Amino acid sequence: MRDMASVTTFGNKGCHDAIRQAIASKDFAAARELALAARQQGDTSGLVLATLGELAMHMDGDFEQGAAYLREACQQPKRTTTMLMNLGICLMELCRIDEAIEPLMAAYRMQPDTDGLVGRLMTALEWCGRWGEMTTILQKFVDEKPDPSAIDWLELAQTYDRANQASEARGAFYRSVEIEETEQNCDLLANFLQQRGEIAEAFKWSEKACALSDSCQTQINHAYILMGAGRTEEALDEMRQVVARDTPGAGRARHSSVLFFEHYGQSFTREDCYRSAVAWAEKHIDASSIRTDHQRDLSANRRLRIGYVSADFRTHSVTYFMESVLDGCNPKAVENIAYSVGESQDATTERLSRKFHEFRYMGSHDVSRFAQQVEDDQIDILVDLGGHTTNNRQAVFGVKPAPIQVTWCGHPDTVGNPAIDYRIVDALTDPPDTETWHTEELAYMPDSFLCYRPPVHAPAIGPPPRTTNGHVTFGSFNNLMKVTPLVRGLWAQVLAAVPDSRLILKIRGGEEAIVHERLLDDFARVGVDRERVIIRGMVGNATDHLACYNEVDIALDSYPYNGTTTTCEALWMGVPVLTLCGDVHCSRVGYSLLSNCDMEFFVAHDPEEYVRKAIALAGNTEASETIRKTMRQRLAASPLCNAPRFAHHLELLYRSMWHRWCEGQGVEIPEQAPAELTTSHEDRLAASARRRLGNKGTRPTIRVLHNMARTGGTLLGKCLGSMQDIALLSEIHPQGVSQFNPLDQACAWHGLLRDEDVRAFHEDGKTMSFVDAVGLIAQRAEEQGKTLVIRDWAHLDYIAVPFMPVPSNRLGLVDALADGFDIRNVCLVRHPLDTFLSLRKLAVMSRNIAPDVFLRGTRLFAEQAADIGFVRYEDFTASPDQTLQRFCEQLDVPFDAGYRCRWWTYRKITGDTSNSRGAIRNTIQPMPRAVFEPDLLETFRACEDYWRVLQLLDYEDAEMPVAAEAAGANPT
């Protein structure tokens, strides 16, 4: 009966019986032949389709074909639990988990006790993070089981915990330990309690777990609880002991914990963290498994697929900064795909999932399955948001499933993973001279490496509490692990110097006696009355948490691990934050955040300055009131809250990474990306701007400072920009707007654009030329009584490196603006040898510029700018006031001698590489000539362009520096 004739002869019933008989006798080949023959005769019964589907699954491993047959079978009236379950299995094997849940759930409703069904369904629900449905199923299972075990209750407790049902989780955890105290359930109960700040109870159960087992995981969890209680050094010692006896691979996550938590210590260095990260990688990452054979569409300017991996797509600090990327992204440039590896989700997860192009739950996927999903998704750039934090997926990054891999935001240091290419930072958190201590290449954002999404639930800002209670209240809402003995000592000094002042500490576990009393005792030992330190625990919701800032006059940042979210929250609630800047990333985040909202005064560079500034702020009630009234507006207008600006710059960074990788594959990169990929503010504001500009009938005046790179333009620009009513735009160029955007600067630095402009640039289909953008800014400056001055980027015009392939050899800014504006301009120059010596120290220049190329470009610049007139850097540094007066006369702007008191704190400028921003060395003085090899001078002298430049700029031939000068040469 294996041929079509037999099927026809016996009819459907006989065929079905034959199929059943063949399956019963395990003659699967015969069953397949019969089913195929029946199918060809038009038999669409569930038995025939299910047989073909199951045989495709089990005999061929063809889950795609199996799913097709089984889906059709399940549409028949007499579908069975087995059909539904097998369809779910096929879909799970195809990683179509969302689709798999429906047939598995249908099978569960039909016959919940089917062998293996509940396990499959729970796995699918877990992979999709559908913890609420899991709790319903597990609770029913436990309720119906005659004698549920401790393991049953433990599994239910963990699921309730992941579903954020804390009360139900607590009950299930305690029911588990009531039945039997095992190392596992005692340990997990301790972790649950520690996460909720119940430190004393957590210690009790952790000690029981350790007594039952000396496993590495139990001991590392005990160390976490020590950390939560503020016993940092004890915790780190315990963690290091665990890692020393741990095995490679199995102990990867525990070893990661040490890398993360060591940043909470008091005396670590960049070198310490680098060596720890390298040691971690040597132990846990197999360099031979790192892929290099990625196959991607090599179109340089196509839309990129960016994958983000995080365990924290929920209400979490990472989300406060990640969501800005999603809110500001250009969907024509990137597709954002989420890979969620966390164990819990909440309403924030739901909101985020709608903002991603795709959102995948990957919590239970092993390395190979995860990597295959990334490959199937054709991810171009995979971004790690976890680093070495809990539930990170460094093992997945270690096999490099994407051609470009980046770490950002989650970890305060190098990750050490050799398969990760870049780390996204800014120049304040990680100056260029720190690249030595990174296994990744540093990728710099132009402002901050973070963008804060202000909370929509924030309450109104109250008056300074000092005005009602008669005393100053300091505060810190940072994690207790960050409140080191060192910073507590500084706070004690501040309290001692400010009579009647108070300190509020709001920390997880603050209401616990084990934490509360220990902190009060520490302050008492250094002479602070216990009554002056107020310790609070967590409050009910985010709005109540933010309202607590209305009780604080001045926030004191932690050290050496600065606050991040807490700093932004304090600023949003009108509370100034005083931070202490150190030498490592985590001690420089406060510096970056405050600098990016023009609050550098609140940055201290040593402990003495930190204490001194806190005391000074406490004594200035008037300033406190002013700051509180304007802080939220200041933060909202800053780059820290400009999501479109941040996302645009991040996308440009991704694009440059992609171009670089494509070049490595032999692809020639076009000079410019298509407009839809690089649209920035000026391209999106056109209609609004043209309505405002109209046809005024008069040509506005634009004032321009021309300078080549490394000629002192930043220094002079700071002096000029700090003069009253000057609005300075910095390093602006028609072809450089994607790097330094004039509308960005006009909005963030000078407030020249209004909210309606920001709304207008979001409108699709708007375009704006560079000229229209400058015109709009000039008009707004005039309306506000400010004088617009543009510092250009003439380096692009004559040397081009590193941002343009070929120089135009013309003043691009003049060419662009000459038809629409009257231009008053002046050029700043420096001796060509000194310019070259300084220029070649820049990492982006050192491999790309030769003396003859530099001298030719400088000569062309000098020749074409000769009619404009030059001011020499050497004259300016020798006689700043007189030179600046000449400068202002040529630009037709008023000279303001008050610049002397302001220039070294001036921050509204690009190109400023001084870490101190002038705060330490606030006098203007020339840089000594850098040390150079004698052959270089001879190379210069052999070039005719060198002599022509000297003639045009009125310089003498250079000489080798004497020994004293060489010894004192400043490399900056």
Secondary structure, DSSP 8 states (H G I E B T S, - for coil): --SHHHHHHHHHHHHHHHHHHHHHTT-HHHHHHHHHHHHHTT---HHHHHHHHHHIIIII--HHHHHHHHHHHHTSTT--HHHHHHHHHHHHHTT-HHHHHHHHHHHHHH-TTSTTHHHHHHHHHHHTT-HHHHHHHHHHHHHHSSS--HHHHHHHHHHHHHTT-HHHHHHHHHHHHHH---HHHHHHHHHHHHHTT-HHHHHHHHHHHHHH---HHHHHHHHHHHHHTT-HHHHHHHHHHHHHH--TTTTHHHHHHHHHHGGGSSS--HHHHHHHHHHHHHHH--GGG----------TTS-EEEEEEES--SSSHHHHHHHHHHHH--TTTEEEEEEE--S---HHHHHHHHHSSEEEE-TT--HHHHHHHHHHTT-SEEEES-TTSTT--HHHHTT--SSEEEE-SS-SS----TT--EEEEETTTS-GGGGGG-SSEEEEESS-S------TT-------THHHHSS-EEEE-S-GGGB-HHHHHHHHHHHHHSTT-EEEEE-TTTTSHHHHHHHHHHHHHTT--GGGEEEE---SSHHHHHHGGGG-SEEE--BSS--SHHHHHHHHTT--EEEE--SSGGGTHHHHHHHTTT-GGGEESSHHHHHHHHHHHHT-HHHHHHHHHHHHHHHHTSGGG-HHHHHHHHHHHHHHHHHHHHHHTT----SS--HHHH--HHHH-HHHHHHHH---SS--EEEEEEE-TTSSHHHHHHHHHTSTTEEEEEEE-TT-TTTS-HHHHHHHTT--S-HHHHHHHHSTT----HHHHHHHHHHHHHHTT-EEEEEE-HHHHHT-TTT-SS--SS-HHHHHHTTT-EEEEEEEE--HHHHHHHHTTSHHHHTT--HHHHHHHHHHHHHHTTTT-EEEHHHHHHSHHHHHHHHHHHHT----GGGGGTGGG----S----TTTTSS--S----------HHHHHHHHT-HHHHHHHHHHT--------HHHHHT----
